[in-house]
Amino acid sequence: MNKSQIEQLLDDITARLREEARAKPFPKAKEFEDRVREVVKDAIDDANVEIDFDPHPQAFPDIAIGEYGIEVKHTTSDSWRCVANSVQETNRIETVRHIYVVYGKMGGVPDVRWGEYEKCVVHVRTSHVPRFEIEIGAEKSLFDQMGISYEKFHKLDIHEKMTYIRKYARSRLKKGERLWWLEDAPGELHTLPIQARLYTKLSKEEKTKLRAEAVLLCPGIVRSGRSRDKYDDVVLYLLTYHGVLCHQARDLFSAGSVANPENDDNGGIYIARAIKLLEEEILKAAERMSDALFEEYWGYSVPPENRIKEWLRQADEYARDWKPSEVLFLEEA
């Protein structure tokens, strides 16, 4: 069976399934998937072609016909878009080289259509496992946007796939948004704590550690106190990477308890004093933190040994009325 034959087959089976769906919509995905198998089997006039009616429940695609495959999708809504399989494709059927989608839309006017899988994938949704989203009739596929063909993409290991997916996800971020997942190296996995936590309830040691990490990633905190959004990235980092909610971000660095714990009368710029007290912990953070975080927050990779110097360079550009490199990390500059 060649490409033109499989696509003629898809025309025939979707026409038949469309008539059946309009006469009596398929209420459940399993019922629709089983019916697709039956119709495919009836339509193929070849005794040598076997259709597996009892495949592995996670097999991808759902139906294998030699080197061609059909992934079956079903929805009770009036939409041609839905969540599809994991980007990992762990249970992909190795013999299948070309994949199509047969999509049963039971909402609104019931309909059944098909499309080439590669052209239908339009987005990747990030949850505990990144998953593709597909849309029948999409104008531009995800792979067009990522600059790689599906054939090449599916052969990559998950680390290589995530490089493309992170770049794509970053391109879609709006002002003030951050990614919450940043797998960077093979075997590395970022997961949030299952429980949300309040910053005020953390131990002193954890507060210090998180404040140091936030300072390092967000040199913009040295900006003028009149900058309304100077702490936005700090709050997003604590929330998206550690599951910690801090509703008074300004107090992380400008409150007397963190900038002037000795309650002396030496004055000075509170943010500078707060960071000065964190220098040792910030140096540790610069050594241990994932490079993916610096790509995310700074926009580029920086080796651990150069992170403090680069932080000072950025901080000097942000600060007004004082120069961080003349006050902070004097032994590192």
N, C-alpha and C positions, 0 to 999 in steps of 0.2 A: 504493500500500500504506500503510495506516494503522497506528497503534500496536497495536490489538487484532489485526490480521491478522499483523503481524510476530511478536507474542508467541505466537499460535497456531502459526505456522510453527516457532518455537523449541521449543514443546512437542512438535510432531511429529518434528522432526529429532533432538532429544535422546532421545526414546523409541526411535527407530530405532537411533541410535548406541549407546544403552545396551545394547540387545539384542546388537548386534554385538560390543561390548566384552566382554560377559559370556561370549559364545561363544568369542571370541579377542581378548584385550586388544591394544590398539595399543601396540607396544613403543617407538615413536619419535614425537617431536612432529611431524615433517614428514609422516609417514604419516597421523597423525590429522588434521592440518590439511587435507591434500589430500582426505581422506575427507569432512570437514565440507563442503568446497566442492562435492563431488560430490552429497552428500545434499541440500544447499541447492538446488542446480541442479535436481535431480529433483523437489523438493517445490514449487518455484515454477512454477505453471502460467501462465507469461507469457513469450511469445517475445520481448518487448521488454526483458526484464530480462537483462542480461549479467553473468555472474560471471567475474571475471578469474582465470584459473588460473595466471598467471605474473606476479604483482604484484611491485613493488619489495620486496626482502627486508626492508627496515626500515619498510615502509608500516604506518600505524596508522589504523584497525584493519585486521585481516587481510583481511576480506571486506566489500566495499561493495555495498549493495543500495539504490540511490538515496540518500535522506537517512538511511537506517539502516545501521549497521555492526555486524559481529560480530568481536570479538577472540577468537581461539582460544587456549586454554591447555591444557597437557597435563602430567601428572606421573606418574611410576611409583611415587610414594609414596602412602601412605594418608592424604592430607591435602587439604583443600579450600582451602588457602592457598598462595600462591606469589608470587614477584616478577613484576612486570608491567613496563610500559614506562616510559621516562624521563619525568619531570615536564615536560620541555621540549616533548615531542610535536613534534619538529622535522619529522617526515615524516607528520604527520596529513593524511588525505584531506579536503580542504576541503569537499567536497560532503556529507560525513557530518555530521549534526547529533545523532543519537541512537545511542549505542553500547551493545551488549550483550556479554556474555561467554558463550562456550560452553566449558565446562571438562570435560576428560576426566581422571578419576581412575582410574588403572590399578592402584594398590596396594590391598591388602585386597580387598573386593568391588568389582570394576570398576563404575564408574558415570559417567554424563554428565549434567550439569545446566547450566542457564543462569541468568543474573542480569543485572540492569541494571548497567552498568559503574559509574555514579556511586555506587550503593548498595554495590557490592562492594569499592571501594577503601577500605582500613581503616588504612593506615599508609604512611609514606614512609621508605624505607631510604636512608641517606646513605652513598654510597661515592664514587668519583671523579665519578659522575653520580647525583644523587638519583633514585631510582626508586620508583614506587608498589608496594605490596603489595596483592593482592586476596584476598578470601575469600568463597566462595559461602555465602550464608546468614548473613552478618554482621549483628549487631544494630544497630551504629552505624557509619556511614561516616566516613572521614577528613574529608570536606567538612562533615559535621555538626559534627565536633569543631573545625574551623577557622572555622566560621561563615560559609561562603561556598558557593554552589552550584558544582557542577562546570562548568556552562555558563558561569558568569562566570569561574571560575578558569582554564579552559583558554585564555581569550582574553587573559589578562594576559601581559606580557612576563616574562622569567625573573627580573628584579630584583624585580618585584612579587610573583611567585610565591614567591620565597625569603623575602620578608617574612612571609608566612603560614606557610611551612614552618619557619622559625627559631622563630617564636612557638610553634608546635605542639611542636617538638622540645624547647624549653626547658621546656614544661609537663610533659614526661615524664621530666626529669632527676631522678635520685635524689641524695641528699646526697653530696657529694664528686665528682659527675660534671660534666663540661664538654663543650660541643660542640667538635668538632675542625674544623668548617668554618664560615666566617663571611663568605661573600660579602656585601658591603655595598652597593657601588655598581655601576652598569652597567659592564660590562667588567672588573670586579675579580674576580679568582679566586685563592683561597688554595689552594696545593698544598704538600704536605709534601715535603721532600727525599726522593729515592728511597732514600737510605741513612740508617739510624739512626746517631746520633752520641753519643758520650759527652761530657758537659760538660767533663770533665778534659782532653780532647784538643783543645778549642777554643783559638783564639788569644786572647791577653789582650784584644785589642780587641773580639772578639765576645763574650767573657765579660762584659765591662763593659756592652756594649750590651744583652745579654739580661737581665742583672741589673737594669739601669735600667728596662726595660720591665716586668719582673716586679714590682718595687717599686711602680711606678705603678699597675698593675692590682690589686695585692693589698696594700692598706694594712693588712690584718690581721696582717702580719708583725711589726708593732710590739707585738703582744700579749706577755704574759709568756712567758718561756722555758719555763714549765711547761705551756703550751697545746700539746697533743699534735698538733693538726691545723693549726697556724698556717702551715705551709709546703706544705700539700696543693695549694692553688691555684697556687702557684709551680711546683711539679713538673708539674702537669697542663698549665699554660701552655707550659712549655718543651717538653714531650713532644708535645702535640696541635697546637701551632702552629709549632714549629720542628724537630720530630723529634729533640730533644735529651734524652737520659736523664741525669738527675742523681740519683744514689743517696745523696748526702750533702747534702741541701738546706740543712741547718742551717749548713754551712760556707760557703754562699754569702754569708752576712751576719754570722755570729757568730765565724768563725775569725779569729785574729789577723792572718793574711796579708791579709785584706780590710778589717778594721775598724781595724787598727793596723799598717799596712805599715812605718811608721818605727820600730816597736818601742820607742816611748817609754814613759814611766811616768805618763802623764797620767790614766790610769784612765777613768772614764765608762762610759756604757752602750754596749756594743759595737754593737748594732743601730743606734743613733743615729749613732755614728761612721761606720759602714759606709755609711749612707744619705747622710750629709753629704758623703762623698767622691764620691758618685754624682750630686750635685745637678745639675751641668751636663749630664750625659747624660740625666737624667730630664727636664729641661726640653726637651731636643731630642725625647725620646720623646713628650712631651705634645703637641708640635706635629705630629708625623708619623703617629701611630698611628691606625688605623681606628676610627671611631666605633662600629662594630659590636662591637669588643672591649670598650668601656666599657659598652655595653648588656648584653653577656654577663656581665661580671665585676662591674659595679656595679649593674646592673639598670635603668639609665636613660642617656640620652644627655647628654653634657656638651660644650659647645664647647671647642676647644683652649685658648682664653685663660682658661678657668675651671677647668681640670683640676687644677692644683696647689692652688688654694684649696679645691676640693672634696676632694682627697686629704688635705689637712691636717685638714679638718673630720672626715672619717672616722677618720683616724689618732688624733686626739685622743680619740675615743670608744673606740677599741680599747686605747690605751695605759694602763698603770698605773704610778704612781710617777714619771712624767715626762710632759711635754706636748709632742708633736712640733712644734706651731705656735710654741712658744717657743724652739725650737732649730734647726729646719730651714726652708729657703727664706725667710729673714727679709726678703729684698728683694722677695719675691713676695707676701707676706701682706698 
